[in-house]
Amino acid sequence: MESHGDGPPTDPQGISRGRRRTPLVLDGGLATRLEAYGRDLGGGLWSARLLAEEPEVIRRVHRDYFEAGADVAIAAGYQASVPAFTARGYGRAEAERLVVRSVELALAERDAFGSGLVAAGVGPYGAALADGSEYTGDYDLDEDGLYRWHRDRWRLLVGAGADLVACETLPSLPEARALARLLRETPGARAWMSFSCRDGERISDGTPMREAVAELAPLYTEGRLVAVGVNCTSPRFVPSLVRTVAAAGVPAVAYPNSGEVWDAAAQCWRGTSEPEEFGAAARVWRDAGAELIGGCCRTGPEHIRSVREHLSPGSP
């Protein structure tokens, strides 16, 4: 097994054994870092557009996070899907190649760096719609429809060689159920399920987190699920959500937003995104039961460096 810095071993087979002495550190916001490099992410493809146009800058972002202390890079597949690419003029074969490229870029940078894990990024159906429904779960598809929509992309991403799959920003229990079906159908695959949440008790569609984790817990017992948790949510909601997951006997994953809030009227972010405060909060999430910890929107390498420092053995 390999490790870097003071972090834990990066062992794909051991990630789901539970109760880690030191949490695995995830990376931070991909889009946030791309914007810091001056890239315009407007349009329905968002960061996925750069898989076709500037793949080297995506690799650079993965390197930034590994250098900051991340153990896990989440590949740039959140908004990448065959329908999204073909709707914008790409042929189907090219669209499939771009979805796979999201994992290949992360794997190439991980191998160049010398250690770490790569999680294939699976965003929700709402991310492909680009209409904000990933934060509500107000979809035009039921569970069976979501299963069919995710199926082809799932097979492409799992076949690309990632160590595990990050099913993230899920707003609803039906979407988690659809992905759970795919996970059960895929021998050897491991994944985490991470929800967007409306408060400290409920995921975005209003389902109590305790119900969501109870339904998914058998997948952890089967060795298929490595964690359940929360991302793309305010940090203030994380401790209670993580405690709910941990109380069900399942490792928790937590990678919230920076803490800033989008002011739609003023078209700007308000609040603080202080990396030191974010790192200190990561210790609270760890103590609540989180075993995989990182950042989402508006977090960058400085936040992940702070998380690593605050979670390292011997830190105050």
C-alpha positions in Angstrom: 0.0 0.0 0.0 1.1 3.5 -0.7 0.5 6.7 1.1 1.7 10.3 0.9 2.5 12.8 3.6 1.1 11.9 6.9 -2.1 10.5 5.4 -3.6 7.0 5.7 -2.7 4.2 3.3 -4.5 4.6 0.0 -5.8 1.0 -0.4 -8.7 0.5 -2.7 -9.5 -2.8 -1.1 -9.4 -1.4 2.5 -11.3 1.8 2.0 -14.6 0.2 3.1 -13.4 -1.6 6.2 -14.6 1.2 8.4 -13.4 3.1 11.5 -10.3 4.5 10.0 -7.8 6.0 12.5 -7.3 9.0 10.2 -10.0 9.9 7.6 -9.3 9.9 3.9 -9.0 13.4 2.6 -11.0 14.1 -0.6 -10.2 16.9 -3.0 -12.0 20.2 -3.3 -14.2 22.0 -5.9 -13.1 21.2 -9.4 -15.1 24.0 -11.0 -13.9 26.4 -8.4 -10.3 25.7 -9.3 -11.0 25.8 -13.0 -12.5 29.2 -12.6 -9.4 30.3 -10.6 -7.5 29.4 -13.7 -9.7 31.8 -15.7 -11.9 29.3 -17.4 -15.4 30.3 -18.3 -17.7 27.4 -17.3 -20.9 28.9 -18.6 -23.3 26.7 -20.6 -25.0 23.4 -20.0 -21.8 21.3 -20.0 -20.2 23.4 -17.3 -16.7 21.9 -16.4 -17.4 18.8 -18.7 -16.8 21.1 -21.7 -13.1 21.2 -20.8 -12.9 17.4 -21.2 -13.0 18.1 -24.9 -11.4 21.5 -25.1 -8.7 21.6 -22.4 -8.1 18.3 -20.8 -4.7 19.4 -19.6 -6.2 22.0 -17.3 -8.3 19.3 -15.6 -5.2 17.3 -15.0 -3.6 20.4 -13.5 -6.4 20.7 -11.0 -6.1 17.1 -9.9 -2.4 17.7 -9.4 -3.1 20.8 -7.3 -5.3 18.8 -4.9 -2.9 15.9 -4.6 -0.2 18.3 -3.8 -2.4 19.9 -1.2 -2.8 16.6 0.6 -5.8 14.9 -1.0 -5.9 11.1 -0.9 -8.8 10.9 -3.4 -9.4 12.7 -6.6 -13.0 12.8 -7.9 -12.9 12.7 -11.7 -14.6 15.3 -13.8 -17.7 13.3 -14.6 -20.3 15.2 -12.6 -21.9 16.9 -15.6 -20.5 14.6 -18.3 -23.1 12.4 -20.0 -23.6 11.0 -23.4 -27.0 12.8 -23.8 -25.4 16.1 -22.7 -22.6 15.8 -25.2 -24.7 14.6 -28.1 -27.2 17.4 -27.6 -24.3 19.8 -28.2 -23.2 18.2 -31.5 -20.8 15.5 -30.5 -21.3 12.0 -32.1 -22.2 9.2 -29.8 -18.7 7.5 -30.0 -17.0 10.8 -29.2 -19.4 11.5 -26.3 -18.7 8.1 -24.8 -14.9 8.7 -25.2 -15.2 12.0 -23.3 -17.1 10.5 -20.4 -14.3 7.9 -20.1 -11.7 10.6 -20.4 -12.8 12.1 -17.1 -11.5 9.0 -15.3 -8.5 8.6 -17.5 -7.3 12.1 -16.7 -7.5 11.6 -13.0 -5.8 8.2 -13.2 -3.0 9.7 -15.3 -2.4 12.5 -12.8 -2.6 10.1 -9.8 0.0 7.8 -11.5 2.3 10.8 -12.2 2.0 12.0 -8.6 2.7 8.5 -7.3 -0.2 7.7 -4.9 -3.8 8.3 -4.2 -7.2 7.0 -5.2 -9.5 8.0 -8.1 -13.3 8.1 -7.8 -15.3 8.2 -10.9 -17.6 11.2 -10.6 -21.3 10.4 -11.1 -23.5 13.5 -10.8 -27.3 13.4 -10.5 -29.7 13.5 -13.4 -30.4 17.1 -12.5 -26.8 18.1 -13.3 -27.3 17.1 -16.9 -30.5 19.1 -17.1 -28.6 22.1 -15.8 -31.8 23.5 -14.3 -31.0 23.4 -10.6 -33.1 20.3 -10.0 -30.1 18.5 -8.5 -30.9 20.5 -5.4 -34.6 19.6 -5.3 -35.1 16.2 -6.9 -38.0 17.6 -8.8 -37.6 15.3 -11.8 -39.6 14.1 -14.8 -38.2 10.6 -14.3 -39.2 8.0 -11.7 -36.8 5.4 -10.2 -36.9 3.1 -13.3 -36.4 6.1 -15.6 -33.4 7.2 -13.5 -32.0 3.7 -13.6 -32.1 3.6 -17.3 -30.7 7.2 -17.7 -27.7 6.4 -15.5 -27.0 2.9 -16.8 -24.9 3.6 -19.9 -22.8 6.3 -18.2 -22.3 4.1 -15.2 -21.0 1.2 -17.3 -18.6 3.6 -19.1 -17.3 5.0 -15.9 -16.9 1.8 -14.0 -15.2 0.3 -17.0 -12.6 3.1 -17.1 -10.6 1.8 -14.2 -11.4 4.1 -11.3 -10.8 2.7 -7.8 -14.4 3.5 -6.7 -17.4 5.6 -7.7 -18.5 8.9 -6.2 -22.3 9.2 -6.5 -22.6 12.8 -5.4 -25.1 15.6 -4.9 -28.0 13.2 -5.0 -31.2 15.1 -4.2 -33.6 12.2 -3.8 -34.0 8.7 -2.5 -35.4 7.4 -5.8 -32.1 8.4 -7.5 -30.0 6.8 -4.8 -32.1 3.6 -5.2 -31.5 3.7 -9.0 -27.8 3.9 -8.5 -27.9 1.2 -5.8 -29.4 -1.1 -8.3 -26.6 -0.4 -10.7 -24.0 -0.9 -8.0 -25.5 -4.3 -7.1 -25.3 -5.3 -10.8 -21.6 -4.5 -11.1 -19.3 -7.2 -9.6 -16.4 -5.7 -7.8 -17.6 -2.1 -7.9 -17.4 0.1 -4.8 -19.1 3.5 -4.3 -20.2 6.1 -1.9 -23.6 7.8 -2.0 -23.6 11.5 -1.0 -26.7 13.7 -0.8 -27.4 17.4 -1.2 -29.4 18.3 2.0 -31.8 21.0 2.8 -31.1 21.1 6.5 -29.4 19.1 9.3 -32.0 16.2 9.1 -33.3 15.9 5.5 -31.9 15.4 2.1 -33.1 17.8 -0.7 -36.3 16.0 -1.5 -37.4 16.1 2.1 -36.5 12.4 3.0 -35.0 12.1 6.5 -31.4 11.2 6.3 -32.0 8.4 8.8 -34.4 6.8 6.3 -32.0 7.2 3.4 -29.0 5.6 5.2 -31.2 2.8 6.6 -32.2 1.8 3.1 -28.6 1.9 1.8 -27.0 0.3 4.8 -27.3 -3.3 3.4 -25.0 -2.3 0.6 -22.3 -1.4 3.1 -22.8 -4.8 4.8 -22.4 -6.4 1.4 -19.1 -4.6 0.9 -20.3 -2.6 -2.1 -20.9 0.8 -0.4 -17.9 2.5 1.3 -19.9 5.4 2.8 -23.0 7.5 2.9 -23.1 11.2 3.5 -23.4 14.8 2.3 -21.8 17.2 -0.1 -22.7 20.5 -1.8 -24.4 21.5 1.4 -23.8 24.2 4.1 -21.1 23.2 6.6 -23.4 24.0 9.5 -25.6 21.1 8.6 -22.8 18.5 8.4 -22.4 17.4 12.1 -25.9 16.3 12.6 -26.1 14.6 9.2 -22.9 12.7 9.8 -24.0 11.6 13.3 -27.1 10.2 11.7 -25.1 8.2 9.3 -22.6 7.0 11.9 -25.5 6.0 14.2 -26.6 3.5 11.5 -23.2 1.8 11.6 -22.1 3.2 8.2 -19.0 5.3 7.6 -19.9 8.8 6.6 -18.5 11.0 3.8 -18.6 14.8 4.2 -17.5 17.4 1.6 -19.7 20.5 2.0 -19.5 23.8 0.3 -17.2 26.5 1.7 -19.9 28.1 3.8 -20.6 31.0 1.5 -24.1 31.6 0.3 -25.1 32.7 -3.2 -27.0 36.0 -3.3 -29.1 35.6 -6.4 -30.3 39.3 -6.4 -26.7 40.6 -6.2 -25.3 37.8 -8.3 -22.4 37.2 -5.9 -21.3 35.0 -3.0 -21.6 36.2 0.5 -20.1 35.0 3.8 -16.8 33.5 4.7 -14.7 30.8 3.1 -11.8 30.9 5.5 -9.6 27.8 5.0 -8.5 27.7 8.6 -12.1 27.7 9.8 -13.0 25.0 7.3 -10.1 22.8 8.4 -11.1 23.2 12.1 -14.6 22.2 11.2 -13.3 19.1 9.6 -12.2 17.8 13.0 -15.8 18.3 14.2 -17.0 16.2 11.2 -14.4 13.5 12.0 -15.5 13.4 15.6 -19.1 13.0 14.5 -18.2 10.0 12.4 -16.9 11.1 9.0 -14.2 8.9 7.5 -13.9 10.6 4.1 -13.7 14.4 4.3 -13.1 17.1 1.7 -14.7 20.1 0.1 -17.2 21.0 -2.6 -18.2 24.3 -4.2 -16.0 27.4 -3.4 -13.3 25.3 -1.8 -9.8 25.1 -3.2 -6.4 23.6 -2.5 -6.0 25.9 0.5 -9.1 24.4 2.1 -7.9 20.8 1.5 -4.4 21.7 2.8 -6.1 23.0 6.0 -8.2 19.8 6.3 -5.1 17.7 5.9 -3.3 19.7 8.6 -6.2 19.6 11.1 -6.8 15.9 10.6 -3.2 14.7 10.7 -2.1 12.7 13.8 -0.7 15.0 16.4 -2.6 18.1 15.2 -4.0 20.2 18.0 
